[in-house]
Amino acid sequence: MTRPEIEHQLLALSPADRAEIVQSLTKTLSLSGKGITKTPGICGGEACIAGTRIAVWLLVEAQQLGISEAQLLQDYPHITAADLVNAWAYADAYPEEIAAAIRANNEAA
């Protein structure tokens, strides 16, 4: 089965069923990823991919600038697709925090 076929089938499901599948997939990916951590003294306490100094806001800003996930994974070979899923989920959960971090970085530049 191809990705477009799977996508078509997913879109035919009820919103509740789609949400359940997304939660299940995210949980699976989160288990293989490093997660997101905020550590005082590391990257100013910003949310980062665990075990790295790669801030979630940096990845979000890169995505907003049109950098693809494939390019991010190439640029940061020590992170995984699951790490990106975790970063996007964190950014979705805390949009104000991420926007403020992006603004602060741009103002400092």
C-alpha positions in Angstrom: 0.0 0.0 0.0 1.3 3.5 -0.9 1.4 6.5 1.4 -1.3 8.3 -0.7 -3.6 5.2 -0.4 -3.1 5.1 3.4 -3.7 8.9 3.6 -7.0 8.5 1.6 -8.1 5.7 3.9 -7.2 7.8 7.0 -9.1 10.8 5.8 -12.2 8.6 5.3 -12.2 7.8 9.0 -14.1 9.7 11.6 -12.2 12.6 13.4 -12.1 10.5 16.6 -10.6 7.5 14.8 -8.0 9.7 13.1 -7.1 11.3 16.4 -6.7 7.8 18.0 -4.4 6.7 15.2 -2.3 9.9 15.4 -1.9 9.5 19.1 -0.9 5.8 18.7 1.7 6.7 16.0 3.0 9.6 18.0 3.4 7.4 21.0 5.3 4.8 19.0 7.6 7.5 17.4 8.1 9.2 20.8 9.3 5.9 22.3 12.0 5.7 19.6 12.9 9.4 19.8 14.8 11.2 22.5 12.0 13.4 23.7 12.1 17.1 24.6 13.9 18.5 27.6 14.4 21.9 29.2 17.6 22.0 31.2 18.7 25.2 33.1 22.0 26.3 31.8 21.7 24.5 28.5 20.6 26.7 25.6 19.1 29.2 28.0 16.7 26.6 29.4 14.9 26.4 26.0 13.1 23.2 25.0 15.6 21.0 23.1 15.8 17.6 21.6 16.9 15.6 24.6 20.7 15.0 24.8 21.4 17.7 22.3 21.6 21.5 22.1 19.1 21.6 19.2 16.3 24.0 20.3 12.7 23.2 19.2 12.3 26.8 18.2 15.3 26.5 15.8 13.7 23.5 14.1 10.4 25.3 13.9 11.9 28.4 12.4 13.8 26.4 9.9 10.6 24.7 8.8 8.9 28.1 8.5 11.7 29.2 6.3 11.0 26.3 4.0 13.7 23.8 5.1 12.3 20.3 4.7 12.4 17.6 7.3 14.8 15.6 5.0 17.2 18.5 5.0 16.9 19.0 8.8 17.8 15.3 9.2 20.7 15.7 6.9 21.9 18.9 8.7 21.5 17.3 12.1 22.4 13.6 11.5 22.3 12.8 15.2 18.6 13.4 15.4 15.8 11.1 14.0 12.5 11.6 12.3 10.9 10.6 15.7 12.8 13.5 17.3 11.2 15.9 14.7 7.8 14.5 15.5 8.4 15.2 19.1 9.6 18.7 18.3 6.5 19.4 16.2 4.3 18.0 18.9 6.0 20.2 21.5 5.7 23.3 19.2 2.0 22.5 18.7 1.4 22.2 22.4 3.3 25.4 23.3 3.0 27.8 20.3 3.4 31.0 22.3 6.6 29.7 23.9 8.1 28.8 20.5 7.0 32.1 18.9 8.5 34.1 21.7 11.8 32.2 21.4 11.9 32.8 17.7 11.2 36.6 18.2 13.8 36.8 20.9 16.4 35.2 18.7 15.6 37.4 15.8 15.7 40.6 17.9 19.2 39.5 19.3 20.5 39.0 15.8 
